Amino acid sequence: MLSTRCWPCIVVSGFLMLVPAPIFAADKYKLEEPVDDARVFGVGTRVEITGKLQPTPKVAPLSQTASAAISYRERRLLGPGEGAESFRAVREYETAVAEIDVDGNKTSIRLPDPLKLIVAQGQSEGVELYALAGLLTANELDLIRSPADSLALISLLPNKEVEVGEQWTVNEWSFQMLTALDAVVKGKLDCTLESVEKGIARIKLDGKLEGAAVGSTTEVTISGFYSYHLDGKYIADTDFVQTETRALGPVSPALDIKARVRLLRSPAKTSGRLSDQKIIDLAANEPAETAKFLRFESPWNIGIQHGRHWHLYKVDETVAVFRLLDEGNFIAQCDMASIAPAKPGEHLAEQTFLSDIRRSLGERLRSMSKGDVVPSSDRKFIFKVMAEGIVGERQMTWVFYLVADPSGRQASLMFAVDTDLAETLAKYDRELVDNLKFGPAPAPRAANK
């Protein structure tokens, strides 16, 4: 016998009729942040990292811990494109500092005051950051490229109304932007509206992505939540764990790390410099490509400004090593070294430079040009030499530059590339040479007693 406990009874003209109880539709919620929202938000992020890294196959994995504290004001701007490129913001950083410990070797990084006005531009391979008043170093860029970038978080919101318990899969470019991978092989990030209480929607995060970062294969997983303020129409906070296992690559060590990310976000009490329309206009304009260059300052007071396809691999008191990636592929290496200064207006003799090249390449050398003086727009002397040879079974090309300024300060740059990739290198080598700057000669070290 069917139960009629849920069916109300109505008597009509002496007949008993069963009428279905009304079915109430579940509440649906629109979770969005308008693109034209001109409010200034205050953002605070805390990142804690633990794990191991392995710089070379011959070195045992090293323990690593790091903590970063970052806070800034942020104002959304219209992006120049669609998808990831529609996300843009200008930021005024208040705090950006990290403490890093690799196997007992401790370092700290801090964002300098002159570089605290930053533009954040969405890209599928991560949020691109550049300063309005100067160039960042690679370390400064890594410092502010935090997991759970507030701009990337906005892209996780659904493009339709959702109800409690409903799940949606974010766009692949959105997940890629959140994790800053160069390329994606497979994976997805699911969001689930878990609850709505007291005007706050809580959204669960659960995802896994396989791809590549700076030329290394990598696997990233994310689990945690973020919350959305319904009346204010903004993401208010997030707390999630991101784990990454990255293979050893041409510019990156092997990694096995876990990062906990906590972020708080709310409308700022004061707008700071983001109320200045000149700053807003400057941030809204498309920058020159050189505005996104990075700066490198060597221990021997020689600096370089370079595009982000060049990656600083290692540096010591005598040599700085850069590696070139093009579309995620390793192309070439550049070793830059200081040369003892000559008298003002002079430089190392060309024949001496040629002899040094022959001696350094030894039996690997098969042919070498006589060298050419290259025109320079800033009074530097530039002497270029091409050489070819064999390393094992590899056909190699070397490009050498002797660079000197009118004060007598000088340096050498050696580019090493597989011969079949030499044309690709030719698009990039002069970038380092032309943007090399000489500072004052470092003071001599005191003799040990």
Secondary structure, DSSP 8 states (H G I E B T S, - for coil): ----TTS-EEEETTEEEE---------EE-----TT---EEEEEEEEEEEEEEESSTTS--EEEEEEEEEEEEEEEEE-SSSGGGGEEEEEEEEEEEEEEEETTEEEEEE--GGG-EEEEE--TT--EEEESSS-B-HHHHHHH--SS-HHHHHTTS-SS-EETT-EEE--HHHHHHHHT-SEEEEEEEEEEEEEEETTEEEEEEEEEEEEEETTEEEEEEEEEEEEEETTTTEEEEEEEEEEEEE---SSS-EEEEEEEEEEEEEE-S--GGGG-HHHHHHHHS---GGGG-EEEE-TTSEEEEE-TTEEEEEE-SSEEEEEEEETTEEEEEEEEEEE---STT----HHHHHHHHHHHHGGGEEEE---EEE--TTS-EEEEEEEEEEETTEEEEEEEEEEE-TTS-EEEEEEEEEGGGHHHHTTTHHHHHHTEEE-----------
